[in-house]
């Protein structure tokens, strides 16, 4: 039913705007439809009100225009009738847009985004952005972070298994950044002095882009990461392969320049995992 409602919203939004060729990135996450529903509801209602205002303007301009035998009428709009109509319209917009989307947002936060998964089935990853790259860290065989057996892949690379919850904890090396995965409809700021967190779950395999959604310097454009969603067996094999140094950098062939150029990789970064209650 939820997916059906999401599909109806998409059709209505596209029909209203008439831009069938401007599809958003494909949603491949468990709860991404919640974000889409809120945005699509907002777009649809605002488009309706905007259309009403434009039609009213055209009507009143035509009706009260100056023409032979009829002078233009001027109204300061400060009569009691006009004030009541203005307040009523303002309240209508407030309750049909602001109140509704706030209710939708808090419902989704409580049911999904603030409801962090627990248990051994959860994939835990630490992310430390820097100017201008993404550092990623997985726990090693001991299951703990900030220990000698941690697994640190090459810069800007992250792999996760499909159909498993993934919890990200993030803290920056330098300035503020923002970890954003458009295909998963999730984003979290990396704020200096703080460890922030978010979680998501992939429903399809594939390769997706990681972007920085916060201007972090003159080479902000270079902060493009690569997220690979694969089967659990492929994911485990990838983690195992990271122990072999000769395989670590082969995925950088697509770059036209050395990805490490002008990037100093921090050493001994990482922190003990902060359990979220």
Order of alpha helices (4+ residues) and beta strands (2+ residues): alpha-alpha-alpha-alpha-beta-beta-beta-beta-beta-beta-beta-beta-beta-alpha
